[in-house]
């Protein structure tokens, strides 16, 4: 089989916002307690943060981390998380049937974010809370001083404002499972008034309004339309969430599932632009894909935990152990984000540590990289620049869910500052390798400097604490550049990061 890709430097989709490669930490499971924070651990620093985890986070070069939720935020009292730790109340978290000790709070997380070389994307409770709380938390975090909330922050030992630039107006408010669930009209009105108050404080702050929690919701995309008609003028981004699954062990459908992510983005984009046209607005709403990943492995285990041991602090929840096939799908999801970087400006891999995460820890023990760590690592490091519009000719297979599915899924990113071109290419064919030719128009003199290849004989292979390097990238071979054409063979069922430079 043979595939051809036409690539031209002049055919650009968009400059990629670095925040496309963000992530997410929620007060859920062992993401915080036993994840980033474990005071008794041998690597813990003076603030109780695990330095072995911090080093892996910094490897990923995550530019922004959404916090503190997620479903958790919809019943969260942010005031519980500030002030002397010994005086903070212990609360029950209804979203995840856990106990929240508030040992790690807003200020502690801001300190962790600095250590991780990342920015905080702060979420506001619009489930059980409202406009006053939104205004107050922004003042506490961002005002230099001379007001009640900013002076209180100073009393708590944080003289300088945190200066968070990006704020989420609630989480998944379309979902009946959400504490404080609202209709689209109710939420849209509340989001608009909260946004108005925040913008009066600082018009430069960027605000994300809740879109549908999944494209399978019965209210999708009517939810987006109705919410935006209420708050379009005062918000900057609309959120999208998606989790891909393979419960029926159908490899071909699972590998094709990022195509559903493409359709989701396209539908939401059109809905945003419909409201723009209806309002005769000059303003364009961009997208924040602030929850995305593969998630299904831990479902049964989580239900048992809820039944047998509810209300724990840091229980083992959503601890999916990822396979090689999961890494291929995560690579496809990253390709979808890059392909739509003209409208998707923010992305958050959900989540970062232990909870459906690329990084896993053992309490009082080791830390290791899951299979999905690697496509995200290469995407974050080498997917920054300008996304190029590719013309891909590939053989395909028929699928009952997604129709005609190309075997080759490819994106390319040009970084002029570094004179680099990076291709992310997946061969979905599980039976045959693929002959590939890529015309490199505008990249004369470029040669291959790295070919990172992920391939494995066992699609269910995983990395564990005792076998941490079972599924890792290796140096690929069989590709070369001749006369301005990249050519060679791609291994069957493989993920490839091909970097070229002068």
C-alpha positions as CSV (number, residue, x, y, z in Angstrom):
1,X,0.0,0.0,0.0
2,X,1.1,3.5,-0.7
3,X,0.2,7.0,0.6
4,X,1.1,10.4,-0.8
5,X,1.2,13.7,1.1
6,X,1.5,17.1,-0.5
7,X,3.0,19.6,1.9
8,X,3.7,23.2,1.1
9,X,5.1,25.9,3.4
10,X,2.7,28.5,2.1
11,X,-0.4,26.4,2.9
12,X,-0.8,27.3,6.5
13,X,-3.8,26.6,8.8
14,X,-2.8,28.8,11.7
15,X,-0.1,29.7,14.2
16,X,-0.5,27.2,17.0
17,X,-1.2,28.7,20.5
18,X,1.3,27.1,22.9
19,X,-1.6,26.5,25.3
20,X,-2.9,23.8,23.0
21,X,-0.6,21.5,24.9
22,X,-2.0,22.2,28.4
23,X,-3.2,19.7,31.0
24,X,-5.5,19.4,34.0
25,X,-5.3,18.7,37.7
26,X,-8.5,18.2,39.7
27,X,-9.0,17.4,43.3
28,X,-10.0,13.9,42.3
29,X,-8.5,10.6,43.3
30,X,-4.7,10.7,43.7
31,X,-4.1,13.6,41.4
32,X,-3.2,15.9,44.3
33,X,-2.9,13.8,47.4
34,X,-0.5,11.0,46.5
35,X,0.2,12.6,43.1
36,X,1.8,16.0,43.0
37,X,1.7,16.3,46.9
38,X,3.0,13.7,49.3
39,X,4.9,15.3,52.2
40,X,6.3,12.0,53.5
41,X,7.8,11.0,50.2
42,X,11.6,10.8,49.9
43,X,11.6,13.3,47.1
44,X,9.2,15.8,48.7
45,X,10.4,19.4,48.9
46,X,9.9,21.8,51.7
47,X,6.3,22.3,50.5
48,X,5.4,18.6,50.3
49,X,5.5,18.4,46.5
50,X,7.0,15.4,44.9
51,X,10.1,16.5,43.0
52,X,10.2,13.2,40.9
53,X,6.7,14.1,39.6
54,X,7.6,17.7,39.0
55,X,10.6,16.6,36.9
56,X,8.3,14.5,34.6
57,X,5.7,17.4,34.4
58,X,8.5,19.7,33.3
59,X,9.6,17.2,30.7
60,X,6.2,17.7,29.1
61,X,6.6,21.5,29.0
62,X,3.0,22.0,29.9
63,X,2.1,25.7,29.4
64,X,-1.1,25.8,31.3
65,X,-2.9,23.6,33.9
66,X,-6.6,23.8,34.5
67,X,-7.5,23.7,38.3
68,X,-9.3,22.7,40.6
69,X,-11.9,20.9,38.5
70,X,-13.8,19.4,36.8
71,X,-16.9,18.2,38.6
72,X,-15.2,19.0,41.9
73,X,-15.4,22.7,41.3
74,X,-19.2,22.8,41.1
75,X,-19.6,22.5,44.9
76,X,-16.2,24.0,45.8
77,X,-15.8,26.7,48.4
78,X,-12.6,28.3,47.4
79,X,-12.4,30.2,50.7
80,X,-12.0,26.8,52.4
81,X,-8.6,26.4,50.7
82,X,-6.9,29.6,51.9
83,X,-5.4,30.8,55.2
84,X,-3.6,28.7,57.9
85,X,-3.8,25.0,56.9
86,X,-4.7,23.9,60.4
87,X,-7.8,26.2,60.4
88,X,-9.2,25.0,57.1
89,X,-12.4,23.0,57.2
90,X,-12.6,19.4,56.0
91,X,-15.4,19.0,53.4
92,X,-17.2,16.2,51.6
93,X,-16.7,16.2,47.9
94,X,-20.1,15.1,46.4
95,X,-18.8,14.8,42.9
96,X,-16.3,12.0,43.6
97,X,-17.6,10.7,47.0
98,X,-14.3,11.7,48.6
99,X,-13.1,13.8,51.6
100,X,-11.3,17.1,50.8
101,X,-9.0,18.1,53.6
102,X,-8.0,21.4,51.9
103,X,-4.4,20.8,52.7
104,X,-3.5,21.8,49.2
105,X,-5.4,25.0,48.3
106,X,-5.4,27.8,45.9
107,X,-2.1,29.4,47.0
108,X,-0.3,26.1,47.3
109,X,-1.3,25.1,43.8
110,X,-0.1,28.5,42.5
111,X,3.2,27.8,44.2
112,X,3.3,24.3,42.6
113,X,2.6,25.8,39.2
114,X,5.6,28.1,39.4
115,X,7.8,25.1,40.3
116,X,6.3,23.3,37.3
117,X,7.0,26.2,34.9
118,X,3.3,26.5,34.0
119,X,0.4,28.9,34.3
120,X,-2.9,28.3,36.1
121,X,-6.2,28.1,34.3
122,X,-8.5,28.7,37.2
123,X,-12.0,27.4,37.3
124,X,-14.8,29.2,39.2
125,X,-17.8,27.5,40.9
126,X,-21.0,28.5,39.0
127,X,-22.9,25.4,40.3
128,X,-23.5,26.2,44.0
129,X,-22.0,29.7,43.8
130,X,-22.4,32.8,41.7
131,X,-21.4,36.3,40.7
132,X,-20.1,37.5,44.1
133,X,-17.8,34.4,44.5
134,X,-16.5,34.9,40.9
135,X,-15.7,38.5,41.6
136,X,-14.1,37.7,45.0
137,X,-11.8,34.9,43.9
138,X,-10.5,37.0,41.0
139,X,-9.8,39.9,43.4
140,X,-8.1,37.6,45.8
141,X,-5.9,36.1,43.1
142,X,-5.1,39.1,40.9
143,X,-5.4,42.5,42.8
144,X,-2.1,43.9,44.0
145,X,-3.5,45.2,47.3
146,X,-5.6,47.8,49.1
147,X,-8.9,45.8,49.0
148,X,-10.4,43.3,51.4
149,X,-9.6,40.1,49.4
150,X,-6.2,41.2,48.1
151,X,-5.1,42.2,51.6
152,X,-6.3,38.9,52.9
153,X,-4.1,37.2,50.4
154,X,-1.1,39.2,51.7
155,X,-2.0,38.2,55.2
156,X,-1.8,34.6,54.1
157,X,1.8,35.1,53.0
158,X,1.4,35.9,49.3
159,X,2.5,39.5,48.8
160,X,2.4,39.5,45.0
161,X,-0.8,38.7,43.1
162,X,-1.0,35.4,41.3
163,X,-2.1,37.2,38.1
164,X,-4.0,34.3,36.6
165,X,-5.0,35.3,33.1
166,X,-7.4,32.4,32.1
167,X,-10.6,31.6,33.9
168,X,-13.3,28.9,33.4
169,X,-16.9,29.9,34.2
170,X,-17.9,26.7,35.8
171,X,-17.7,23.1,34.5
172,X,-20.0,20.9,32.4
173,X,-23.2,22.8,33.5
174,X,-25.2,20.9,30.9
175,X,-24.7,17.6,32.8
176,X,-27.5,16.4,35.1
177,X,-24.7,14.8,37.2
178,X,-23.3,18.3,38.0
179,X,-24.0,19.8,41.3
180,X,-25.9,23.0,40.4
181,X,-26.9,21.8,36.9
182,X,-28.7,24.4,35.0
183,X,-30.6,24.8,31.8
184,X,-28.8,26.5,28.9
185,X,-30.7,29.7,29.5
186,X,-30.1,29.7,33.3
187,X,-26.4,29.0,32.8
188,X,-25.9,31.5,30.0
189,X,-27.4,34.3,32.0
190,X,-25.3,33.5,35.1
191,X,-22.1,33.1,33.0
192,X,-22.8,36.4,31.3
193,X,-23.2,38.3,34.6
194,X,-20.2,36.6,36.1
195,X,-18.2,37.4,33.0
196,X,-19.3,41.0,33.1
197,X,-18.2,41.4,36.7
198,X,-14.8,39.9,35.9
199,X,-14.3,42.0,32.8
200,X,-15.1,45.2,34.9
201,X,-12.3,44.2,37.2
202,X,-9.9,43.5,34.3
203,X,-11.0,43.5,30.6
204,X,-7.8,41.7,29.6
205,X,-8.7,38.5,31.5
206,X,-9.7,35.6,29.2
207,X,-12.9,33.7,30.0
208,X,-14.0,30.2,29.0
209,X,-17.7,29.5,29.0
210,X,-19.0,25.9,29.2
211,X,-20.0,24.1,26.1
212,X,-21.5,20.6,26.0
213,X,-19.8,18.0,28.2
214,X,-19.8,15.6,25.3
215,X,-21.1,15.6,21.7
216,X,-23.4,12.7,22.7
217,X,-25.5,14.9,25.0
218,X,-29.2,15.2,23.8
219,X,-28.9,19.0,24.1
220,X,-25.9,19.2,21.8
221,X,-25.4,21.6,19.9
222,X,-28.5,23.5,21.0
223,X,-26.8,24.1,24.3
224,X,-23.9,26.0,22.7
225,X,-26.3,28.2,20.7
226,X,-28.5,29.1,23.6
227,X,-25.6,29.8,26.0
228,X,-23.7,31.9,23.5
229,X,-26.7,34.0,22.7
230,X,-26.8,35.0,26.3
231,X,-23.0,35.7,26.9
232,X,-21.3,36.1,23.5
233,X,-20.1,39.6,24.1
234,X,-18.4,39.0,27.4
235,X,-16.6,35.6,26.9
236,X,-13.6,34.6,24.8
237,X,-13.7,30.8,24.5
238,X,-16.2,28.0,24.5
239,X,-15.2,24.7,26.1
240,X,-15.4,21.2,24.6
241,X,-14.8,17.8,26.4
242,X,-14.5,14.4,25.0
243,X,-13.3,11.0,26.2
244,X,-12.8,8.2,23.7
245,X,-13.5,4.6,24.6
246,X,-13.0,1.0,23.4
247,X,-15.2,-1.1,25.6
248,X,-16.1,-3.5,22.9
249,X,-12.4,-4.2,22.0
250,X,-12.9,-3.1,18.4
251,X,-9.5,-1.9,17.3
252,X,-10.5,-0.5,13.9
253,X,-13.3,1.6,15.4
254,X,-11.1,2.8,18.3
255,X,-8.3,3.9,16.0
256,X,-10.9,5.8,13.9
257,X,-12.5,7.5,16.9
258,X,-10.4,10.8,16.7
259,X,-12.4,11.4,13.5
260,X,-15.4,12.0,15.8
261,X,-13.3,14.6,17.6
262,X,-12.8,16.3,14.2
263,X,-16.6,16.3,13.6
264,X,-17.2,17.6,17.2
265,X,-14.9,20.6,16.6
266,X,-16.4,21.4,13.2
267,X,-20.0,21.4,14.6
268,X,-19.1,23.6,17.6
269,X,-17.2,26.0,15.3
270,X,-20.2,26.3,13.0
271,X,-22.5,26.9,16.0
272,X,-20.2,29.7,17.3
273,X,-20.2,31.3,13.9
274,X,-24.0,31.1,13.6
275,X,-24.3,33.1,16.8
276,X,-21.7,35.5,15.5
277,X,-23.7,36.0,12.4
278,X,-27.0,36.3,14.2
279,X,-25.6,39.0,16.5
280,X,-23.9,40.8,13.6
281,X,-20.7,40.6,15.7
282,X,-17.2,41.3,14.6
283,X,-15.9,39.1,17.4
284,X,-14.9,35.5,16.9
285,X,-15.3,32.9,19.7
286,X,-12.5,30.4,19.8
287,X,-12.4,27.0,21.4
288,X,-10.9,25.6,24.6
289,X,-10.8,21.8,24.4
290,X,-10.1,21.7,28.1
291,X,-10.8,18.0,28.7
292,X,-9.7,15.3,26.3
293,X,-8.3,11.8,26.6
294,X,-9.0,8.1,26.4
295,X,-11.0,6.9,29.5
296,X,-12.8,3.6,30.1
297,X,-10.4,1.1,31.7
298,X,-11.1,2.0,35.3
299,X,-14.9,2.3,35.2
300,X,-15.7,-1.0,37.1
301,X,-13.0,-0.5,39.7
302,X,-14.2,3.0,40.4
303,X,-17.8,1.8,41.1
304,X,-16.4,-0.8,43.6
305,X,-14.5,2.0,45.4
306,X,-17.5,4.2,45.6
307,X,-19.6,1.3,47.1
308,X,-17.0,-0.2,49.5
309,X,-14.9,2.8,50.6
310,X,-16.6,6.1,50.0
311,X,-15.3,9.4,51.5
312,X,-11.6,8.6,51.5
313,X,-8.9,11.3,51.1
314,X,-7.1,10.6,47.8
315,X,-8.8,7.3,46.9
316,X,-7.5,5.4,43.8
317,X,-10.1,6.6,41.2
318,X,-9.9,6.9,37.4
319,X,-6.5,5.1,37.4
320,X,-6.7,3.9,33.8
321,X,-3.6,1.8,32.8
322,X,-3.0,2.8,29.2
323,X,-2.1,0.4,26.4
324,X,-0.2,0.8,23.2
325,X,-3.4,1.2,21.2
326,X,-4.4,4.0,23.6
327,X,-1.2,5.8,22.7
328,X,-2.1,5.6,19.0
329,X,-5.5,7.1,19.7
330,X,-4.1,9.9,21.9
331,X,-1.7,10.6,19.0
332,X,-4.7,10.9,16.7
333,X,-6.5,13.2,19.2
334,X,-3.4,15.5,19.2
335,X,-3.5,15.5,15.4
336,X,-7.1,16.6,15.5
337,X,-6.2,19.5,17.8
338,X,-3.3,20.6,15.5
339,X,-5.6,20.3,12.4
340,X,-8.1,22.7,14.1
341,X,-5.6,25.1,15.6
342,X,-7.2,28.0,13.7
343,X,-10.0,27.8,16.2
344,X,-8.9,25.5,19.1
345,X,-6.5,27.7,21.0
346,X,-6.4,25.9,24.3
347,X,-6.2,22.2,25.1
348,X,-6.0,20.3,28.3
349,X,-5.1,16.6,28.4
350,X,-7.2,15.3,31.3
351,X,-5.5,14.7,33.5
352,X,-1.8,15.0,34.4
353,X,-1.0,12.7,37.3
354,X,-2.6,9.3,38.3
355,X,-6.1,10.2,37.2
356,X,-6.5,9.2,33.6
357,X,-3.0,10.5,33.2
358,X,0.3,10.1,31.4
359,X,2.2,10.1,34.8
360,X,1.6,7.4,37.4
361,X,2.9,7.2,41.0
362,X,3.0,4.7,43.8
363,X,2.3,6.2,47.2
364,X,5.6,6.3,49.0
365,X,7.2,4.8,46.0
366,X,8.2,5.3,42.4
367,X,6.9,7.3,39.4
368,X,6.6,6.1,35.8
369,X,5.4,7.2,32.3
370,X,2.4,5.6,30.8
371,X,2.2,4.8,27.1
372,X,0.3,8.0,26.4
373,X,3.1,10.1,27.8
374,X,5.1,9.9,24.7
375,X,2.8,11.2,21.9
376,X,1.9,14.1,24.2
377,X,5.6,14.7,25.0
378,X,6.5,14.9,21.3
379,X,3.4,17.0,20.5
380,X,4.1,19.5,23.2
381,X,7.8,19.8,22.4
382,X,7.7,19.8,18.6
383,X,4.1,20.7,17.8
384,X,4.6,24.4,18.3
385,X,4.8,26.7,15.3
386,X,2.5,26.9,12.3
387,X,0.2,24.0,11.4
388,X,0.2,23.2,7.7
389,X,-2.7,22.2,5.5
390,X,-1.8,18.8,4.1
391,X,-3.3,17.0,1.1
392,X,-3.3,13.3,2.0
393,X,-4.0,10.5,-0.4
394,X,-4.3,7.3,1.5
395,X,-5.9,3.9,1.1
396,X,-8.8,3.5,3.6
397,X,-11.0,0.9,5.3
398,X,-14.8,0.9,5.8
399,X,-16.1,1.2,9.3
400,X,-19.7,1.0,10.5
401,X,-19.3,4.0,12.8
402,X,-17.0,6.4,10.9
403,X,-17.5,5.4,7.3
404,X,-14.3,5.5,5.1
405,X,-11.3,5.7,7.4
406,X,-7.9,6.6,5.9
407,X,-5.1,4.4,7.1
408,X,-2.8,7.4,7.3
409,X,-3.6,10.2,9.8
410,X,-1.0,13.0,9.5
411,X,-0.3,16.6,10.5
412,X,2.7,18.9,10.1
413,X,4.1,21.8,12.0
414,X,6.6,24.4,10.7
415,X,8.8,26.2,13.2
416,X,10.6,29.0,11.3
417,X,12.4,30.2,14.4
418,X,14.2,26.8,14.7
419,X,14.2,26.0,11.0
420,X,12.3,22.8,11.8
421,X,9.5,20.8,10.2
422,X,7.7,18.1,12.2
423,X,5.3,15.5,10.9
424,X,3.1,13.4,13.2
425,X,2.0,10.4,11.2
426,X,-0.1,7.4,12.3
427,X,-0.4,4.2,10.3
428,X,-3.8,2.7,11.3
429,X,-3.2,-0.4,9.2
430,X,-2.7,-3.4,11.6
431,X,-1.7,-5.8,8.9
432,X,0.7,-4.0,6.5
433,X,3.4,-1.4,6.5
434,X,2.8,1.6,4.3
435,X,4.9,3.1,1.5
436,X,4.9,6.9,2.1
437,X,5.9,9.8,-0.1
438,X,5.8,13.4,1.2
439,X,6.6,16.3,-1.1
440,X,8.4,19.0,0.9
441,X,7.6,22.2,-1.0
442,X,9.3,25.2,0.5
443,X,11.7,23.1,2.7
444,X,14.6,22.7,0.3
445,X,17.7,21.3,2.0
446,X,15.9,19.8,5.0
447,X,17.0,16.4,6.2
448,X,15.7,14.0,8.9
449,X,17.1,14.8,12.3
450,X,14.9,12.4,14.3
451,X,12.4,9.7,13.6
452,X,10.7,8.7,16.9
453,X,8.7,5.5,16.3
454,X,6.1,3.9,18.6
455,X,5.3,0.3,17.6
456,X,4.7,-2.9,19.6
457,X,3.7,-6.5,18.8
458,X,1.0,-6.4,21.5
459,X,-1.6,-3.7,21.2
460,X,-2.6,-4.2,24.9
461,X,1.0,-3.7,26.1
462,X,1.4,-1.3,29.0
463,X,4.1,0.3,31.1
464,X,4.1,-0.6,34.8
465,X,6.2,0.3,37.9
466,X,8.1,-3.0,37.3
467,X,8.4,-2.7,33.6
468,X,8.5,1.0,32.9
469,X,10.0,0.9,29.4
470,X,7.9,-1.8,27.8
471,X,6.2,0.7,25.4
472,X,8.5,3.6,24.5
473,X,9.6,5.4,21.3
474,X,12.6,4.0,19.5
475,X,14.6,5.4,16.6
476,X,12.9,4.6,13.4
477,X,14.6,3.7,10.1
478,X,13.6,3.3,6.5
479,X,12.8,7.0,5.7
480,X,15.0,9.4,3.8
481,X,14.8,12.7,1.9
482,X,15.7,12.6,-1.8
483,X,15.1,15.5,-4.2
484,X,12.7,17.3,-1.9
485,X,10.7,14.2,-1.2
486,X,10.5,12.3,2.1
487,X,10.0,8.7,1.2
488,X,10.2,5.2,2.8
489,X,8.1,2.8,4.7
490,X,6.0,3.2,7.8
491,X,5.6,0.3,10.2
492,X,2.2,-1.2,10.5
493,X,0.1,0.1,13.4
494,X,2.6,2.8,14.3
495,X,2.9,6.3,15.6
496,X,5.7,8.4,14.1
497,X,7.2,11.8,14.9
498,X,9.5,12.8,12.0
499,X,11.6,15.9,12.6
500,X,13.4,17.6,9.7
501,X,15.8,20.6,9.7
502,X,18.5,22.2,7.5
